[in-house]
Amino acid sequence: MILPRSSPMPALLARFKRRPLLIGAATVLVVGGIIASQSGRAAPDASKAAKPPVVLELASSDVVRVADASLIRPLALSGSLNPVRQTAINAEVEGVVAAVLVRPGEVVKAGQVLARFETSDLNQLLATRQANQARARAEMQLAQKNSERNADLLKQGFISPNSYDQSESSLAVAVAQFKAEEAQTALARKALGDSAVRAPFGGIVSDRKVEPGSRVNMTQHLFSVVDLDEMEFEAAVPVNALAAVKVGQHMTLTVEGYPGKQLGGRVERIAPVADSASRMVPIYVRLQNPDGLLKGGQFVQGELALARADHAATLPFGAIRGLHGPAPHVMAVENGKAVSRPVRLGLLNELSKQVVVESGVPVGALVIIAKVENIKAGQAVKLPPAKS
């Protein structure tokens, strides 16, 4: 007997009824996991956004303002100062020094006596010369009378022309002798006057090479006197810069021993010939020194303006980043943030360490100096409190 098979339809229908429930449960689990994952990642992002930005606090020495100033492109010069007027005083007589009246460093006036020689020998010499001159004068006067008398006798025919000529010759000799003795007397009188050594002009005694009681010879060095009212120094200018140098041109000077003090000088002379080896031309710069502040031999440095910019935006070298590079720039402070600004540079002054900023930042802009490193554009900065 064949048994009838049971129908599969009820079991199949039951399986299809359970499958939507499983799919729905899985979907719920997946969506829930995604939501949980997204919410888990969003929490750290929110915490990061809540952190305040890092602010760089700047000191007053870290910033500088763009200044409105005049700047030159200088030619650096240097040399040693010398007084324009200075002289060595030598002995004009030979003898023993009786007194020395000044010491080095003392101020003297024109004509002031610096030393005196003993004058006994000079007085005796002058007396002898005066006596000789008096005798020569008497002989000349006698010869003059004889000449006049012989002229009358010649007219009357009492003497020959030859006798008259002899009297004229004697007169000429007497006149010449008198003039010679007169000159010798003048020399003796001058020697007596020269026994008092005098300053040729007002100034300062810079050295003294004589002591009382010493015997000196003619032309022996006794004193040096300098006038410090005007000083001068010699400097060398390259031939290729000579076209910018003019007589009367002014320059700024600094002198050894007076740091920070600036003095004015003027080109007084320019040598006509360049040195064949160095290709440099000597120039002579003069400066006034009415208070005697400057001394001979002091080292002086200066700058001669080869070009000039007036009322220009200027910054110190230390404020320029990449000063000598192809793309110089500054880090300016704008609205509390550091902003990188490219700049175009003009004149540079190597002595004052200043440069003209032709474009990029205006006068008055605040710039962070280059030594403040590791600062980026957009960095928040805090400025020092303004001084009251």
VOMIFI-781871 format. One line per 4 residues: number of its first residue (from 1); their letters; for each residue x, y, z of C-alpha. Coordinates in pm, 1 decimal. Example, Ala and Ser with C-alpha at 12.3 -4.5 7.8 and 13.67 -1.06 7.14 Angstrom:
REM VOMIFI-781871
1 = AS = 1230.0:-450.0:780.0 ~ 1367.0:-106.0:714.0
//
This chain:
REM VOMIFI-781871
1 = MILP = 0.0:0.0:0.0 ~ 134.3:331.0:-89.9 ~ 126.1:596.1:188.5 ~ 50.0:954.9:90.9
5 = RSSP = 340.3:1215.6:125.3 ~ 293.6:1507.0:361.5 ~ 282.2:1851.4:188.3 ~ 600.3:2085.0:233.5
9 = MPAL = 408.8:2407.3:198.9 ~ 336.7:2471.1:567.8 ~ 708.2:2445.6:666.2 ~ 815.2:2667.5:379.4
13 = LARF = 562.8:2930.1:473.9 ~ 685.3:2922.9:833.5 ~ 1048.5:2987.1:726.1 ~ 950.1:3290.1:519.5
17 = KRRP = 756.5:3428.2:812.1 ~ 1065.6:3414.8:1042.4 ~ 1316.0:3570.8:787.5 ~ 1180.2:3931.4:796.7
21 = LLIG = 1216.9:3930.4:1171.6 ~ 1581.7:3828.5:1148.8 ~ 1657.6:4088.6:878.7 ~ 1489.8:4362.4:1079.5
25 = AATV = 1684.6:4273.3:1389.8 ~ 2013.5:4277.1:1198.9 ~ 1931.6:4612.0:1044.1 ~ 1860.4:4759.4:1384.6
29 = LVVG = 2191.0:4631.1:1516.8 ~ 2391.2:4772.8:1221.4 ~ 2228.5:5116.6:1233.6 ~ 2275.2:5131.0:1607.2
33 = GIIA = 2642.9:5048.0:1571.7 ~ 2693.8:5318.9:1310.7 ~ 2520.3:5576.8:1526.7 ~ 2724.8:5475.8:1827.6
37 = SQSG = 3044.7:5489.5:1623.0 ~ 2965.9:5835.0:1485.3 ~ 2872.9:5967.4:1825.5 ~ 3195.6:5823.7:1969.0
41 = RAAP = 3409.7:6005.3:1707.9 ~ 3224.6:6334.4:1737.4 ~ 3308.4:6371.6:2102.7 ~ 3688.9:6420.1:2053.8
45 = DASK = 3633.1:6672.2:1768.7 ~ 3412.8:6878.4:1993.2 ~ 3674.7:6873.7:2267.6 ~ 3943.5:6991.7:2024.7
49 = AAKP = 3736.0:7283.7:1898.3 ~ 3682.1:7392.3:2251.8 ~ 4059.8:7446.7:2316.6 ~ 4163.8:7818.9:2310.2
53 = PVVL = 4431.2:7920.3:2050.4 ~ 4795.1:7946.4:2166.7 ~ 4887.8:8314.2:2213.3 ~ 5252.1:8426.2:2186.1
57 = ELAS = 5329.1:8700.2:2435.6 ~ 5578.9:8955.5:2303.5 ~ 5813.7:9177.4:2502.7 ~ 5872.7:9540.6:2411.6
61 = SDVV = 6216.1:9441.6:2277.2 ~ 6053.8:9193.8:2036.7 ~ 5873.0:9453.5:1826.4 ~ 5965.4:9771.9:1642.3
65 = RVAD = 5765.1:10029.3:1450.3 ~ 5839.3:10135.4:1095.4 ~ 5990.4:10482.9:1132.1 ~ 5969.1:10790.6:911.6
69 = ASLI = 6333.4:10893.6:877.1 ~ 6606.7:11006.1:639.9 ~ 6870.9:10756.2:538.1 ~ 7183.9:10766.7:325.9
73 = RPLA = 7384.6:10510.5:134.3 ~ 7721.1:10577.9:290.7 ~ 8080.8:10535.7:193.4 ~ 8267.7:10440.3:509.9
77 = LSGS = 8586.0:10639.8:572.9 ~ 8836.2:10640.8:857.4 ~ 9160.2:10804.7:960.2 ~ 9347.6:10981.1:1239.1
81 = LNPV = 9276.4:11338.7:1339.6 ~ 9541.3:11607.3:1310.6 ~ 9520.1:11975.8:1400.1 ~ 9504.2:12197.3:1093.3
85 = RQTA = 9749.4:12440.3:1256.7 ~ 10049.5:12292.2:1433.4 ~ 10411.9:12393.3:1445.5 ~ 10748.8:12286.2:1577.4
89 = INAE = 10934.6:12572.3:1747.5 ~ 11312.6:12552.2:1705.7 ~ 11592.3:12758.0:1856.4 ~ 11686.9:13060.4:1647.1
93 = VEGV = 11987.6:13145.0:1862.2 ~ 12264.1:12942.8:2019.6 ~ 12313.5:12963.6:2392.3 ~ 12210.7:12857.6:2740.3
97 = VAAV = 11841.7:12841.8:2831.8 ~ 11779.2:13061.7:3134.2 ~ 11411.0:12978.7:3196.2 ~ 11133.0:12757.1:3059.8
101 = LVRP = 10791.7:12905.2:3134.0 ~ 10539.2:12648.6:3004.1 ~ 10466.9:12278.2:3023.8 ~ 10289.3:12038.8:2785.6
105 = GEVV = 9912.6:12079.6:2794.0 ~ 9916.6:12448.0:2884.7 ~ 9715.2:12692.9:2677.6 ~ 9920.4:12978.8:2533.7
109 = KAGQ = 9837.1:13298.5:2348.0 ~ 9994.8:13426.7:2029.6 ~ 10326.5:13596.2:2115.3 ~ 10344.0:13453.5:2467.0
113 = VLAR = 10700.3:13384.2:2590.5 ~ 10766.8:13012.0:2629.4 ~ 11136.4:13022.8:2726.2 ~ 11424.7:13268.1:2763.5
117 = FETS = 11794.2:13237.4:2680.3 ~ 12071.8:13399.2:2878.1 ~ 12140.3:13732.5:2707.2 ~ 12479.4:13851.0:2834.2
121 = DLNQ = 12665.3:13733.6:2522.8 ~ 12390.0:13862.9:2296.7 ~ 12392.8:14204.2:2463.1 ~ 12769.4:14224.1:2418.9
125 = LLAT = 12740.2:14122.3:2055.6 ~ 12476.2:14388.1:1994.4 ~ 12690.9:14654.3:2158.7 ~ 12986.2:14558.9:1937.8
129 = RQAN = 12773.4:14570.5:1624.1 ~ 12630.4:14906.9:1718.6 ~ 12982.5:15047.6:1774.4 ~ 13097.0:14918.1:1437.4
133 = QARA = 12792.2:15070.8:1275.1 ~ 12861.8:15407.0:1439.7 ~ 13222.2:15404.3:1314.3 ~ 13105.5:15312.9:964.8
137 = RAEM = 12851.9:15594.6:973.8 ~ 13125.2:15845.4:1068.3 ~ 13350.9:15722.3:789.2 ~ 13063.5:15743.7:543.0
141 = QLAQ = 12983.1:16098.6:649.5 ~ 13349.6:16199.3:612.2 ~ 13365.3:16043.5:267.8 ~ 13046.3:16231.3:176.1
145 = KNSE = 13199.9:16565.5:275.8 ~ 13521.1:16490.6:84.7 ~ 13317.5:16405.1:-222.0 ~ 13121.1:16730.6:-202.4
149 = RNAD = 13440.9:16935.9:-150.0 ~ 13617.7:16767.2:-440.6 ~ 13318.5:16835.4:-662.4 ~ 13359.0:17211.2:-596.5
153 = LLKQ = 13735.3:17194.7:-650.2 ~ 13682.4:17011.2:-977.3 ~ 13451.2:17286.5:-1098.3 ~ 13717.0:17546.7:-1012.1
157 = GFIS = 13986.8:17342.0:-1183.8 ~ 14193.4:17290.2:-870.2 ~ 14190.8:16908.6:-890.2 ~ 14194.7:16664.3:-1172.1
161 = PNSY = 13898.4:16445.4:-1264.8 ~ 14098.9:16144.8:-1148.4 ~ 14123.0:16285.3:-795.0 ~ 13749.6:16347.2:-793.4
165 = DQSE = 13681.4:15990.9:-906.9 ~ 13892.8:15856.8:-621.1 ~ 13688.1:16053.1:-368.2 ~ 13365.3:15916.4:-520.1
169 = SSLA = 13502.0:15564.8:-497.9 ~ 13594.2:15616.0:-132.9 ~ 13239.5:15737.8:-65.9 ~ 13088.0:15430.1:-229.9
173 = VAVA = 13307.9:15202.2:-18.1 ~ 13211.8:15389.1:298.9 ~ 12840.3:15364.1:216.2 ~ 12869.7:14990.4:151.5
177 = QFKA = 13059.3:14939.1:475.5 ~ 12795.2:15129.3:668.7 ~ 12515.1:14920.3:519.2 ~ 12701.7:14600.9:606.3
181 = EEAQ = 12748.2:14710.9:966.7 ~ 12385.7:14819.8:978.6 ~ 12278.5:14470.3:869.5 ~ 12502.5:14308.5:1129.6
185 = TALA = 12350.3:14530.0:1397.5 ~ 12002.0:14428.2:1286.1 ~ 12098.4:14061.3:1309.9 ~ 12240.1:14109.0:1658.6
189 = RKAL = 11925.9:14292.8:1764.4 ~ 11710.2:14012.3:1620.1 ~ 11917.3:13750.5:1801.3 ~ 11858.6:13934.3:2125.9
193 = GDSA = 11487.0:13940.6:2050.7 ~ 11492.8:13570.9:1961.7 ~ 11636.4:13493.3:2302.6 ~ 11273.6:13507.6:2414.7
197 = VRAP = 11103.1:13206.0:2251.1 ~ 10742.4:13299.8:2168.8 ~ 10431.2:13112.6:2055.5 ~ 10356.2:13192.5:1688.8
201 = FGGI = 9980.3:13153.5:1744.1 ~ 9736.7:13073.8:2020.5 ~ 9703.5:12706.2:2104.4 ~ 9823.4:12432.6:2337.3
205 = VSDR = 10179.6:12323.2:2408.0 ~ 10191.3:11961.9:2289.2 ~ 10553.1:11885.0:2378.7 ~ 10862.6:12039.4:2538.0
209 = KVEP = 11217.6:11929.2:2460.5 ~ 11421.1:12178.5:2663.9 ~ 11500.6:12235.7:3030.1 ~ 11645.4:12535.7:3216.4
213 = GSRV = 12025.7:12542.4:3208.9 ~ 12060.5:12331.4:2896.5 ~ 12271.8:12459.3:2611.2 ~ 12106.9:12441.2:2272.3
217 = NMTQ = 12225.7:12486.5:1918.1 ~ 12068.5:12673.4:1633.0 ~ 11756.4:12500.4:1490.2 ~ 11735.6:12259.1:1785.7
221 = HLFS = 11374.7:12156.9:1859.5 ~ 11228.9:12322.2:2170.3 ~ 10846.2:12306.0:2169.3 ~ 10544.6:12203.8:1963.4
225 = VVDL = 10223.9:12407.1:1968.7 ~ 9891.1:12296.4:1821.0 ~ 9564.1:12477.8:1760.5 ~ 9272.0:12239.7:1819.6
229 = DEME = 8999.6:12472.5:1690.9 ~ 9004.2:12298.4:1353.1 ~ 9087.3:11932.2:1296.4 ~ 9145.3:11735.4:979.3
233 = FEAA = 9191.9:11375.4:873.4 ~ 9295.8:11204.9:553.7 ~ 9084.3:10924.0:408.7 ~ 9103.2:10715.4:93.0
237 = VPVN = 8814.2:10694.8:-155.0 ~ 8790.0:10427.4:-426.8 ~ 8820.7:10565.8:-777.3 ~ 8482.3:10419.9:-874.0
241 = ALAA = 8311.2:10623.6:-597.5 ~ 8495.6:10948.1:-662.9 ~ 8223.7:11094.3:-887.5 ~ 7992.5:11120.9:-584.4
245 = VKVG = 8249.5:11308.0:-371.8 ~ 8256.5:11689.0:-389.4 ~ 8453.6:11959.1:-211.1 ~ 8226.7:12107.4:55.2
249 = QHMT = 8026.5:11786.3:93.3 ~ 7918.8:11714.5:450.4 ~ 7958.9:11386.3:633.8 ~ 7879.2:11236.8:973.6
253 = LTVE = 8166.8:11130.4:1199.1 ~ 8216.2:10931.7:1516.9 ~ 8536.7:10964.6:1717.0 ~ 8723.2:10711.4:1925.8
257 = GYPG = 8657.3:10767.5:2294.1 ~ 8313.6:10927.5:2246.4 ~ 8072.9:10643.2:2158.5 ~ 7733.8:10756.1:2037.8
261 = KQLG = 7844.7:11114.9:1978.0 ~ 7811.3:11225.9:1617.0 ~ 8005.7:11515.2:1467.3 ~ 7982.5:11692.3:1134.6
265 = GRVE = 8268.8:11716.9:887.9 ~ 8323.5:11871.7:545.4 ~ 8535.5:11760.6:251.2 ~ 8804.8:12027.8:231.0
269 = RIAP = 9032.0:11898.8:-45.8 ~ 9054.0:11612.8:-294.9 ~ 9394.5:11494.2:-413.5 ~ 9445.3:11526.0:-790.3
273 = VADS = 9617.3:11188.0:-831.7 ~ 9508.5:10835.8:-733.4 ~ 9747.4:10587.6:-577.8 ~ 9862.2:10361.7:-860.3
277 = ASRM = 9871.5:10049.9:-641.9 ~ 9550.1:10079.6:-439.7 ~ 9346.7:10284.4:-691.0 ~ 9239.8:10506.6:-402.9
281 = VPIY = 9225.7:10886.8:-400.0 ~ 9313.2:11074.0:-78.3 ~ 9057.7:11325.6:43.9 ~ 9088.8:11560.4:340.5
285 = VRLQ = 8796.2:11613.1:574.5 ~ 8787.5:11908.7:812.6 ~ 8576.2:11949.3:1124.9 ~ 8533.9:12227.4:1377.0
289 = NPDG = 8642.2:12170.8:1736.8 ~ 8572.0:12495.5:1924.1 ~ 8543.5:12330.4:2266.3 ~ 8868.0:12134.7:2225.3
293 = LLKG = 8689.5:11802.7:2270.5 ~ 8889.5:11631.1:1996.7 ~ 9261.5:11560.1:2021.6 ~ 9528.0:11496.6:1763.8
297 = GQFV = 9581.7:11130.3:1684.9 ~ 9228.7:11016.8:1773.3 ~ 9082.7:10760.0:1536.0 ~ 8776.0:10882.6:1350.3
301 = QGEL = 8518.2:10699.0:1140.7 ~ 8264.4:10855.6:913.1 ~ 8019.0:10803.0:635.6 ~ 7994.6:11009.5:321.1
305 = ALAR = 7649.9:11015.3:159.9 ~ 7664.0:10867.9:-190.2 ~ 7280.3:10859.5:-208.6 ~ 7002.6:10987.0:18.0
309 = ADHA = 6637.3:10909.1:95.1 ~ 6437.0:11162.9:297.3 ~ 6113.6:11092.2:488.2 ~ 6135.3:10723.3:406.7
313 = ATLP = 5990.9:10420.2:586.2 ~ 6286.6:10264.1:765.5 ~ 6348.5:9955.2:975.9 ~ 6653.9:9814.5:1150.7
317 = FGAI = 6828.1:9522.1:985.9 ~ 6710.1:9300.5:1271.0 ~ 6345.7:9341.4:1169.1 ~ 6395.7:9206.9:815.9
321 = RGLH = 6376.0:8831.8:759.2 ~ 6593.7:8723.0:468.9 ~ 6756.6:9065.5:448.6 ~ 7013.4:8964.1:187.7
325 = GPAP = 6803.8:8688.8:31.3 ~ 6586.3:8688.6:-280.5 ~ 6256.9:8731.0:-91.0 ~ 6291.7:8959.0:211.5
329 = HVMA = 5983.5:8986.6:429.6 ~ 5869.8:9101.5:771.7 ~ 5633.9:8953.9:1027.0 ~ 5389.1:9235.2:1098.3
333 = VENG = 5132.7:9246.2:1377.2 ~ 4780.2:9304.9:1247.4 ~ 4460.2:9255.9:1447.4 ~ 4639.6:9055.7:1712.6
337 = KAVS = 4798.8:8813.2:1468.4 ~ 5135.4:8772.2:1298.7 ~ 5110.8:8841.1:926.2 ~ 5392.7:8778.3:678.7
341 = RPVR = 5445.3:9074.6:445.4 ~ 5694.0:9069.8:156.5 ~ 5888.6:9396.1:135.7 ~ 6091.5:9575.3:-128.4
345 = LGLL = 6406.5:9725.4:17.8 ~ 6588.9:10041.4:-85.6 ~ 6896.3:10212.3:59.0 ~ 7096.7:10019.3:317.6
349 = NELS = 7318.3:10188.2:574.5 ~ 7572.9:9938.6:704.2 ~ 7692.4:10172.4:979.3 ~ 7355.5:10249.9:1137.0
353 = KQVV = 7213.0:9907.3:1041.0 ~ 6900.6:10069.0:894.2 ~ 6725.2:10000.9:564.0 ~ 6460.3:10184.5:362.3
357 = VESG = 6139.5:9984.2:307.1 ~ 6003.2:10102.6:-26.7 ~ 5686.5:9891.2:-12.0 ~ 5521.5:9620.1:193.3
361 = VPVG = 5454.2:9791.4:525.8 ~ 5362.8:10154.9:598.2 ~ 5516.8:10397.6:843.9 ~ 5389.5:10318.9:1192.1
365 = ALVI = 5333.8:9947.9:1128.9 ~ 5440.5:9715.7:1409.0 ~ 5694.6:9449.2:1312.2 ~ 5825.5:9150.3:1506.5
369 = IAKV = 6205.0:9141.0:1497.5 ~ 6371.7:8849.9:1322.7 ~ 6528.0:8698.4:1634.3 ~ 6178.5:8589.7:1744.6
373 = ENIK = 6188.0:8256.1:1563.2 ~ 5938.0:7973.5:1509.7 ~ 5652.2:8214.4:1458.4 ~ 5412.0:8142.7:1175.3
377 = AGQA = 5170.4:8357.3:983.7 ~ 4835.7:8359.1:1159.8 ~ 4991.0:8305.4:1502.9 ~ 4797.9:8493.3:1770.5
381 = VKLP = 5021.4:8740.1:1954.4 ~ 4985.3:8955.2:2260.9 ~ 5160.4:9290.2:2260.5 ~ 5329.0:9437.9:2567.5
385 = PAKS = 5124.7:9700.7:2751.5 ~ 5169.4:10051.6:2616.0 ~ 5396.4:10276.8:2818.8 ~ 5215.8:10558.6:2992.4
//
